[in-house]
Amino acid sequence: MIFNYIKIAFRSLLKNKGYSFLNIFGLAIGITCASLIFLWIEDEISFNDSFANQDQIYYLPTNQSYEGGWRTFYSTPGPLAQVMKDEIPGIIKATRSSSEERTFSFGDNSINRTGRYADADFLEIFSLKFIEGTRKDAFNNPEAIVLTQETAEQLFGESKKVLGKTIKVNNKDNYLITGVIENLPKNVTFPFDWVAPFERYRDGATWMTEYGSNFSDTFVELSPEADFSEVDKKVREILPLKNPNSNTYAFLHTIKDWHLKSKFEEGVKVGGKITYVRLFSLIALIILLIACINFMNLSTARSEKRANEVGVRKAIGSSRYRLIVQFITEALMMATFASVLSILLIFLILPQFNLLIEKDLTLNLLNPAHIGILFIITLICGLLAGIYPAFYLSSFKPVEVLKGIKSTSGSASFIRKGLVVGQFTISIVFIICTILVYQQIQFAKNRELGYDKDQLISMRINDEIIDKFSVIQQDLIQSGFVKNIALCNSQILSGGNNGSGFTWKGSSTDTQQVLLSFRNITQSFFDTMGMEILAGRGFSKNVDADSTNVMISQSLAKLMGSENVIGSRISRGEDSYEIIGVVKDYLYGDMYDTSDPVLFMNNPNYARYLYIKTKARVPINQALSGIETVMKKHNPAFPFAYTFVDKEFDAKFKNEQLIGELSQLFALLAILISCLGLFGLAAYTAEQRSKEIGVRKVLGASVTGIVKLLSKDFLKLVCISILLAAPLAWLVMSNWLQEYAYRIEINWLVFVVAGFVAIIIALATVSFQAFKAAIANPVNSLKTE
């Protein structure tokens, strides 16, 4: 019996090729969208799954009291890891870790790679798989370093045994290779190319042992029998015990949630990228729903054409149940063809989609999960799209349809119009959201930064460049390409290292607990960055002359509560500094937040970044060539690698940019699917009213009048969609914008533009069929009358 259903369904598809194409293509687009979103979600939720003991591994953020609330930071004091391991039952492993970029040299080959300084437990916690060497012995030598397979191959060549070889790091220190590990998968929150003992980080500087200095990532592994709540309680208590002057506490945050649930408000986890996962899951369902609505609309619109078929089948004994099965079989067959077409579309679109989202997703037809999701999507589409038409068509009474009595009911027409309204409402919401996301991104990008990011180049450096800074600065300025250069210990867009425990005249216990961000810089920093000194003076070129002087940001001066802080002193422990200048606040970290307090020190010894400001009228390629020549002259072994600060700034909006681009993509696809359905309905309406159109033309109706006649009903539906979409989009975007402290106000013009775009698109879609019907020869439609 089932084969008979399939045979009849196949004949029906061939008989109505145009209708079948619209349905299959619409469903294919919907399935393609849903499948692409599934692949993206699969990648997002699989972050850190490669670590064997992920259920027991935790990362430690810290919460700090600040201006009556709590703020969450992602760094901890250096001593915390060992103290927790020693004093808290249930923690069986703990490690400090800090991400750094280093230059590796072997012979004439030099490469830059980012890795981690960490304790030996790091290798055990993350179960790193060794190709050469062992986890147990890897850090026995204080000069050890472990490389990933890819890093080892790039430095030494493929198929080379590298265990025991010595490499030069930053053209200064010797490191002994004691292990080679398998490459990490791409879906790791904290990728690294090498691991070295933490003792070699910053040569074990004394501030690394202070509880007031937050600079390190801390990871712990709990025993399987440990009570999480009890361990977390003790973790929260340990920092206040060790550092009573700081109102800061650490807490456990599972690495399973690090990628998707790392947003905190008032010290409480409130979400993160998981919001986008949920959002796009909903979008996938909506796109599928729009495609299924198309199917239902076109199927019920063709009811009169299939009424005779239903009447004959019922007259010769076919039951309603069999008719329902027949029509659902047709729907499932169309969904199957659509699924096959969607696979081709996915393989065609996926490379460009990967470029858009900056991932390397693949559709693996041998993967049971991928095959399973395609099967489920196909089944859902077939059933969802086919059930209503099947029940509707099978309800026709054979006596009525065989006598020629019209079977199209008012309720069916009402439902069909409602589905069209639903389709376009969703499409218009997408259009509005796309516009508002774009406006929010541009609004944040155009806010005052406090520095000039244009023509600004950032480079990672080694100690040799620090030692030769003055001569490099002189040569670059004399080259004619460069305005100025400066050194800094951290990226201009990041928070850098921070610490608490600072006091000043009139400071309170609360202000002493505020974390200040440190900037160790050269005298030329403010000029290079284009930052404004509001009061006092800048640093002198003589580092020793300002070794006990500091400059502070505007927000720190405000925190100190004095209009004139020049000459005041700020202290930490036994160290006391005189404030010689106040700098206008500049934006770093969260681009949607306010500026945090910053303290500047004239001490480039800890610098890791060189900033170069090129002259505006010099072609950038010419400037880069000149800069490379100078850098190679003074540090030939160090690879010439750079980034543009304006590009780094744009990357800060990566999540919002992705939301905007994907919203734009899915808005276009939703509109395309809706227009396919509208196109089919317009064609069917024109066919249904062909005799009426013929009579009107004979009586003198113009082409324009007929086009208006056929278009106005559809335009009414689109106008209703606009009225429904406006408040819905406003509600969605208002909630989304609440996440940003610095945000746009929703302008009513956005809704006007979106509505106008929807009307133009709908009019263009419907008018084609209306115009085609209007210019047809009336003789053809009236010859049977």
N, C-alpha and C positions, 0 to 999 in steps of 0.2 A: 504493500500500500504506500509506504513512504517513497518508494521509487516513482510511483505514479504521481504523487504530489510534486516531486522534484521535476519530473518531466513536464507537467502542466505549468509549473512555475517558470521553468526555463522558456517554454513557448510564449508565455505571457510577457516575459522580459523582451524577447526578440520582437514580438508584435508591437510593443510600445517603446521603441528604441530611445526616442527623445526623452520621454518621461523617466525611463530607466537610467539614462545617463545622468540626468539632473539628480536623481536620488542617490545613485552610487557615488557620484563625484562629491556631492554634499556630505554624505556619510564618510567618505574617504578622508576629506579634509578634517572632519571632526575627530576621527580615529587617529589621524596623523598627529594632530595637536595633543590629544590626550596621551599618546604614546611618547611623544617628545618630553612632555611634562613628567611622565612616569620615569623616564630615563634620568632626568635631572633630579627628581626626588630620590630615586634609588641611590644616586651618587651622594646626595646631601646627607642622607640618613646613615650612610655607611662609613662616615668619617671615623677614623681611629679603630675600626673593626679589626684591623690587621694585628693589633696587640692582643696576645693570648690571654692576658689576665685583665682585660679592660674593665670587668665588673668590680675589680678590687683597686683600680688605679684612680687616684684623685689628684687634682690640681688645687693649689691653695691661693685664692684671691684674699685681699684684706679689705675690711670695711673701716672707714675712718670718720669720726665725728667732724662735721664741717658746717659752720653757720647754722646750727640748730638741726641739721639733718645728717644723713649718712651718705658717704660716697664710696664706691667700690674701685679698688685699684688692682692691677694684675702683677704686682711685684711684692716681694717679701724681704725681710732682713736676712742676711747671709747665715747667721747662726741657727735659724729656726729649724732647718731640716734635721740636723744632728740632735738637737735638744728634744724634738718630738720623738725621734726614734729611741732615744735613751729613756724618756720619762713617760711616754704614753703607751700603755698596753694596747695591743691590737695593731699598732703600726710596726710592720716587720721590715720595711725598707723605706728609705727617704733619701732624697737627693736635691742638692742645689743645681741650678742650671742657668746659663746665660747664653743667649744667641749672639754670635759675633761673625763678622766676615774677615777672612784672612787670605793672604796671598801665599800659595804653595809654589816652591821652585825646586826643580830637580834637573840638573844640567842646564840646558838652554830653554827648557820648557817652564812656563809660569802660568798659573791659573788662579782666579779668585773664586773662593767658595765660602758659603755660609754654613756654619756648624754650631756646635755647642760645647762649652766647657761644663763639665758635670762631674759628680762623684761616681764612684764605682757602681753604686746601686742603680744608677741610671741604666746601665747595660742590662741589669737583671730585671728591673721593673718593666721595661719595654720589650723584654725577651728578644733582643737583637740577634739575628741569625748570622753566625760567623762562617765565612767561606775559608778564611785563613785565620789562624789563631783561635783563642777561646775566650769566652767571657770571664772566666775565672782568673786568667793571667793577664788580661789586656792592660790593666792599669797598675801592674806591679812596678813598672818603671815610671818614675815621676816625669820623664820626658816622652811618655807614650802618646800616640795618637792612633785612632781607629778611623779608617776611611770607608766610604761606601764603594761598592764595586765600580760604579760609573766614574767616581772621582779618581780611583786608582788607575782605571783604564785611560782616562784623559791625561793623567800625569805621566804614566809609564808606558802606555800602549796596551793593546789587548793581549791576553794570554801570557801575561808576565806575573811571576811570583814576586810579591813586593814585601813580604814579611821580613822584618829586620833591616829594611832600607831606611836611610836617614834623609829627611827632606828639610829644606830651609823654609821657615815661616816668617813672612813679612821681611824677608831679606836680612833676618837678624838672628832668630833662634833656631836651633836644631831640634827636630822632633823625630822620634823613632817609631816607625810603623809597627804596631804590635797586633794588628788585626784588620781584616777586611770583612765588611758585612754586606748582606744583600741590600739592594736598593730599596728604599722605602716606597710604598705606593703613593700615588698623587693625592689620595684623599686622607691626608694626615694633617692635623691642625698645625703642627709645629715641625715642618720638614727640616732636615739637616743633611749635610754631606760629609760631616766628620764629627768625632767626639774626642775630646782631650780632657785630662784631669783638671778639675776645677782649681787646684792650687796654682796653676800657671796663668789663670785669669787675672789680669792686672797685677801680676807678680805678687799676689797675696797682700795687697794694700791693707793697711790697718782699718780703714773705714769699712772694709768688707765684714769685719767682725762686730760692728756696732748694730744695736737693735734699732737705732734711729735712722738707718740708711736702708731704704727699700730699693733693691736693684736686681734681685734674683728671682727666677721662677723656682717654685718648690713643688716637687711631686712626691707622693707617698703611695705605698701599697699596703693595704690592710689585709690581715689574715682572713681566710674564708669564714672563720668562726667569730670574727669581731662583730660587736654590736655597733652599727654605724652611728646611731644617735649618741651613744655613750662616748665614742671616740671623738665625734664632732664637738660634743660639749667640752671635752678636755682641750681640744685644739683651740676653741674659742677663748679658753681661759688662759692659755700659756703666754701670749704676748703681754697682756696686762700685768701678769706676774713678773715677767722678765724686764719690762720697761714701764713702770708705773706712771711715768710722766707722759706717756702717749696713750690717747684714747683710741687705740687701734686694736682690732682683733682679726685673726685669720679664721678661715672656715674651709670645710671640705666641699669640693665641687667636682663631681665625677667627669672624667674625660669623655664619657659617652655623650655628655651634654655640652661639652666645651664648644663645639662648632655651632650647634643649633640653639642652645639656651644659655647664652653668655651675656645677656643684657640684664643689668641690675638697676633698680631704682630704690633709693632709701635703704640700700643694703640687702634688698630682697630680689630674688630672681624673678623676672617678669616676662622673659621670652628671649627674643633674638631672631636668628634666621628661621626658626621654626614657624614664625609668623608668615614668612614668605612661602614656606612649604605648604602650610595650610591654605594660604591664599591661592597658590597655583593649583593645588588639588581641587579647590572650588572652581577655579577657572576652567580646568579640564572637564569637570562635570557640566559646567554651563555650556561650553563649546559643543560637547556631545548632545546636550539637550537641544540646542539650537538646530543641530543637524537632524535630530530625531523629529523635531517639530516640522521641519521641511518635509520629511517623509510623510508624516501624518496629514499635513495640509494637502500635499499633491495627491495622496491616495484618496482622501475623502472628496477632493474637488473633482476627481475623475469618476465619482460614484455613478453618475448617470450612464457613462459609457459601459460600466461593468454591471449595471442593474439587470440588463437582459440576460447576461451570463449567469448571474445569481438566480434569476427567475427560472431559467431553463434547468439549471442544476437541481433546484429544489423541486421543480415539477416532475423530474424523472427519479426523484427519491433521495437526493443527497440531503443529509441532515445538517443542521446548523453547526454542530460540532465539527463535521468534516470540512465545512466551508471555512470555519475559523482556523482549523489546522492548515488548510490550503493557503490562506492568505498570510498566516504567520510563516509558513514555509517560504513563500515568496519574499517576505521581509528578511528572513534569515539568509536566504540565498543572496539577496542584494547586499546585506551586511557582510557576507563572506567575500563577495567580489570587491566590496569597498575595502575590506581588510587587506586583501591581496594587493590592491592598488595602493593602499596606504603604506605597505611595506616598501614598495618601489619609491614612493614619495619620501619616506623616511631616509632611505639610503641616499636619495638625491639631495635632500635638504640638510641632513645631519652635519656635513662638513661646515656649511655656513652657520648653522645653529651653534656648533661648537665654537666658532670664531666669536659669535655674539656673546656667549656666556663664559668664554675662556675656560672651557673644559675639553675633555677628550672622551666624550660619550660614544658608545658603540651599541648597536642592536645585534645581539647574538642569537640567531635562530636555533642554536643548539642549547641555549640556556633555558632550562625549564621555567624559570620565573618570567622570562621575556615571552616565551610561547604562551604561558599561562595567562599573562595579563592581556595579550592580544586576543586570546580565546574568550576571556571574560568580557572584554570591551565589545567584541563582535556579538556575543550572545546578548549582552545588555542592550546594545543598539538595535539588534534585530527584534527582540521582544518588546522593548520600549516603543520603538517606531511602528511595530506591526500590530500590537494588541488592539489599540483603539480602532484603526481602520478595519481590522478583521471583525470585531464585534459590530461595528457600524454597518459594513457591507453585508454581513450575514443576516442582518435584521430585516432586510427587504422582504416584502411579501410578494410571492410569485404572481398572484392574481393581478395585483396592481401594476407591477412592472411590465407584465406581458400584455396588459391592456393599454400600455403607453402612458399610464398615470405617473407624473414626475415623483420621484422618490426622494429628492433632495429636501431635507427638512430644514426649518428655520433654525433649530438648535444646532445642527451641523454647521450651518453657515456662521452662526454666532461663535461657535467654538473655533472655527477656522480663522475668523477675524481676530479672535482673542489670542490665538497662537501667533499670528503675524505681529500683533501689538507686543506680545512677549518677546519675540525675536528682536524687534527693533528697539525695544526698551533696553535690553541687555547690550546691544550694539552701541547705543547712544551713551550708556553708562561707561562703556569702555572708552569711547571717544573723549568724554569729559575727564575721566581719570587720567588718560594719557596727557591731556593738555595741562592738568593741574600738577602732575608729577614733574613734567618738564619745567613749569613755572617755578616750582619749589626748588629744583636743582639750580636753575639760573639765579634765583633769589639768593640762595646761600653762596653761590660762586661769586656773586657780584658784591657781597658785603665787604666792608673795609677790613683788611687783613692786618694792617699795622706794619706791613713790609711789602716790598715790590718783588713779586715772584717771577716777573718776566726777565728774560735774558740772564737767568740765574741757573748756574750749573752746580750740581752736587757730586762729589767724588769721595769714595771710601779711601782712606790713606793708611800708611804705616808710619812707624816711628822715624824712619829716615826722612820722610817729607816734613815731619814736625821739626826735626833738627835743622833742616835746610830751608825753613819757611821764609826767612827774610830774603835770601838770595832768589828763591823761586818767585816771591812776590815782586821783587825788583825786575826780574827778567820778564815776567808776564806783563807787567804794566808798560815796560819799555817796548814790548812787542807791538804795541799800538792796537791790540785786539781787546784788551782787558781794562776795565775801569778800576777794579780792586779785587782782592781776595781775602778770605778770612778762614780761621779754624774754629771748630766747635766740637764739643764732646758728643752731641746728638743731632739727629735730623731736626731741621727747623719746624717740621710738621708734627713731630712726636713730642711726648712729654718728657723724655729723657729720664735720668735718675732723679729721685726725690727723697726727701727726708724731713723729719719733724724735730721738735725740741729746740727751736729757735726762740730767743727771748730778746726783748728790747724794753726801753723805758715805758712803763705803762702796760706791758703785755700781761695777759691773764692766762690762767690754766688752759682755757679753750684755745686761745691763739697760739699757744706753745704746741698744741697738738696738730696744728694745720700742717699738711705736707706741702713743702715748697719744692718747686722744680729747679734743678741746678743747671746752669749753662756755663761751662768752662770755655772761654773764648779768647780770641786775640783782640788787640786794640782796634783793628780794622773792621770788626764784625758789624757794627751798627751802620757804618757807611756802606759796606758791601750789601747789606740787606735793605738799605733804604729806610731804616727805622729812625724814629724821631726821639731825640733827647728833650724831655719836657723841662727838666730842671737840673742844675749842677753841671757837671762836665763828664766827658767820656774818659776812658782809660788812657794812660800815656803809653808810648811805645816801649818805655822801660818797664819791663814786667816787674822787676824787684821794687820799683817805686810805688807800685799799686798792689803789692802782694797782700797787704792787710786791708785793702779797700774793696768795696763791692758797689755794684749798681743794682737797682731793683726796678721791677715793673710798676706801672701805675696802680694795679690792683693790690700789690703788696704795700705800697705807700698808703693806700686807703685803709687796708687792714690794720696798719700801724696807728691809724687814727690821728695823724698829724698833717697839717697843711704843708709844713716845711720840715722834711725829714733829712735834708742835706746836713751833714755833720753829725747826725745821730749815729748810734752804734747798734749793731745787731750781733748777737752772740749765740754760740752753740757750744756747750761744754766749756772748755778752757779757751776756745778760740773766739776772738772778738774782732769785728770788722767795722770800719767806718763807711757810711753811705755817702758816696760822692756824686751820684746822679740818679735820676728817675727817667725811665724809658716808657714811652707810650705803649699801652697794652697791645699785644699782637696775638693772633689766633693760632692755636695749635691743638693737636689732639682731636677732639670732637668739633667738627666744623659748624655744628648747629648750637653749640653751647657758648657760654661766656668765657672770657680769658681768665686763666688761673694765675696765682702769684708766681713770679719767677725771680730768682736771684742770680745775678751774673758775676762771675769771678774772672779776673785777668790771669788765667792759668791754662795755657794750651797743652800742658803735658799729657792730659787725658783725652786730647782731641782724637776723634775718629773720622771726622768729615772735613773736607776742604770745599769751601764755597767760592765760586768764581763768578763775578759779575762782568759780562761782556758788554762792549759798547754797542749801543742801539743801532748805529748805522753800519756796523760791520756785518757782512753776511755770516751766518752762523757756521756754515761749513768751513769758511776761511778761518774763523776764530778757533774752531775746534782743531783744525790742522796746526795752527800756531801754538795752541795750548799743549797739544800732544808732543810737539817738538821740544818745548821747554821741559815738560815733565819727564820725557825719555832721557833728556840730557842729564837731569839731576838724579833720576831714579830709574835706570834702564831696565832693571829686573821686575819692576812693578807694572802689572798690566794696566793699560790706559782704559779705564771703564768709567762711565759717567751716566748721570740721569739729569733730566731737566726738572726743576722744582715745579714749574707749572703743570707738567705731566703728573708728578707725584700728587699735586694738589687735586687734579681731576680724578685721580685714583681714589681719593678720599670719598668720592660720591659713587663708588662702584656699585653698591647695593641699590641705591636710588636710581642710578643710571640703568641698571639691569631691569629694575621694575618698570621704568619708563619705556625701555626698548621692547621688553616682552609685552607690556600693555599695548604698545603700538602695533606689534606683530599680531597679537590675538584680537585686537580691535579690527584690524584689516581682515583677518580670517573670519571673524564673526559677521562682519558686514558682507563679505563675499558669500558666505553660506546663506545669510538672510536674503541677499539679492538673487541667489540661485532659486530659492523658493518663491520669491516675489516674481521673478521672471516667469517661472512655470505657472503660477497662479494668474498672472496677467495674460499669458498666452491662452490659458484655458478660459478665462473670462471673455477674452476677445472672441474665442471660438463659440462660446455659449451665446453670445449676443450678436453673432454675425448677421442673422436675419434682421434684427433690430437696426443694426448699423446700415444694412443694405436699404431698408425702408427709409431711414433718415437721409441717406445720400440721394435717393430718388426724389425725396421731397425737398432737396436743396441744402442739406446740412454741409457745412464746410469741413475740411480736414481738421482744422484747428479746433472746431467745435466738438468733433468726435473724439479727438485726443483728450480734450478737457473732460468730456463725459466719462471716458474710460479711466482716466487718471485720478479724478477727484475722490473716489471712494478709497483708493489706496493711500492718497495723501492725508485723508482724514485719519486713517489708522496710524500713520507716521506721526501726525500731530498729537494724537492721544499718547503715543509712545514717548514723545518729548516731554509731555506733562508728567508722565509717570517716572521717567528717567531722572528728571532734574532733582526732585527731593531725595530719591534713592542715592544718586551720585553724591549729592551734598552730604548725606549722612555718612556714606562710606569714607569720603575724603576728609571730612571733619575729624572722624576718629583717627584716621591715618596721620593727619597733620598734628594731632595732639602729642605725638611722640617727639616732636621737635620743639625745642625752646625758641628757636629762631625760625619763624615760618611765615608763609604768605597769608593774606586774607582772601577768601574765595570771592571772586568777582562775578557778578551776574552775567557779564559779557561772555564768559566761558560757556554758559548754557545756551546763549543765543548762537554763538559760533557752532557749537556741537549740533544744535537743532537745525541750523541752516545747512550744514554739511550733510546731515541725514536726509533732509528734504531733497537736496540736489541729487544725492545718490539714488534715492527711491524714485524720483521723477525721471532720472535718466534710464533707470531699469524698466519702469513701467511704460514710459513714452515710446520706447522702441517697439514694443508689441502693439501699443495703441496706434502708433503711426502706421505700422504695417497693416493693421486691420482697417484703418481709415482710408488708405489708398487702394485697397483691394476693390476689384470690379464687383459692384453689387449684384450683377447678373448671376455670378457663381453662387451667391448665398440665397438668391430668391428663385432660382430656377425650379426648385422642388415645390414651391408654394402654388 
